[in-house]
């Protein structure tokens, strides 16, 4: 997965592969608020499909291309994600 090392962490949590996009600020980083979750059983398949999508997108911004690819993959192969407000 070296093509994805300079972008938001691709995390493996339990049986789930999570794609998030980080926003870097002066003293900390935070997510954009969108989370794409996939079954960890399909990581190789997802990476292969993402690489093909990224080649087709070519917006000129690698980070945006990855985000668009995983956004589209999430619509097809993603797991439902529910984020709750923290009190």
C-alpha distance (Angstrom), angle and dihedral (degrees) to the residues before:
residue distance angle dihedral
X1 . . .
X2 3.83 . .
X3 3.81 92.7 .
X4 3.80 89.1 68.5
X5 3.80 101.8 45.7
X6 3.82 96.9 98.2
X7 3.80 94.2 52.8
X8 3.75 135.4 65.8
X9 3.74 113.1 -41.2
X10 3.75 115.4 -88.8
X11 3.77 99.2 -143.0
X12 3.76 131.5 -161.3
X13 3.77 109.3 -150.8
X14 3.79 114.1 174.9
X15 3.79 106.1 -53.3
X16 3.80 94.6 -16.9
X17 3.82 134.4 92.7
X18 3.82 110.0 -151.9
X19 3.82 127.7 -161.4
X20 3.81 117.5 -163.7
X21 3.79 132.2 167.6
X22 3.80 115.9 -131.7
X23 3.77 124.9 -146.3
X24 3.80 110.3 -153.3
X25 3.80 117.3 -146.6
X26 3.80 129.0 177.0
X27 3.78 98.8 -84.3
X28 3.80 104.8 13.3
X29 3.77 145.8 12.3
X30 3.79 128.8 -126.0
X31 3.78 137.3 -178.4
X32 3.77 122.3 -99.1
X33 3.81 86.7 -122.1
X34 3.79 97.0 -105.8
X35 3.78 119.3 107.9
X36 3.77 124.8 -172.0
X37 3.80 114.4 -162.2
X38 3.80 125.9 -168.7
X39 3.79 135.7 175.0
X40 3.80 108.9 -92.0
X41 3.81 87.9 -134.0
X42 3.81 88.9 75.1
X43 3.82 101.8 47.7
X44 3.81 95.7 115.9
X45 3.81 91.6 45.0
X46 3.83 91.1 48.9
X47 3.80 93.5 48.0
X48 3.79 91.1 49.6
X49 3.81 92.3 48.5
X50 3.81 91.9 44.3
X51 3.82 91.8 53.5
X52 3.81 90.7 52.4
X53 3.82 92.1 48.0
X54 3.81 92.4 47.5
X55 3.82 91.0 53.8
X56 3.82 89.3 54.7
X57 3.83 96.7 44.9
X58 3.83 99.7 53.9
X59 3.81 97.7 166.5
X60 3.79 91.5 160.8
X61 3.81 92.5 -108.3
X62 3.82 114.0 91.0
X63 3.81 93.9 -161.7
X64 3.81 92.1 50.7
X65 3.81 90.9 47.2
X66 3.82 91.0 53.9
X67 3.79 91.5 46.8
X68 3.82 92.3 50.2
X69 3.81 91.3 47.5
X70 3.81 93.4 51.2
X71 3.81 91.2 42.5
X72 3.81 88.7 57.2
X73 3.82 92.8 42.5
X74 3.80 88.9 51.0
X75 3.81 90.5 56.9
X76 3.82 90.1 53.4
X77 3.81 105.6 31.8
X78 3.81 106.4 9.5
X79 3.77 128.2 122.4
X80 3.81 120.1 -125.6
X81 3.82 113.3 -92.4
X82 3.79 126.5 -163.1
X83 3.79 118.6 -169.1
X84 3.77 117.3 -166.3
X85 3.76 130.7 -155.3
X86 3.81 113.9 -105.0
X87 3.78 114.3 -130.9
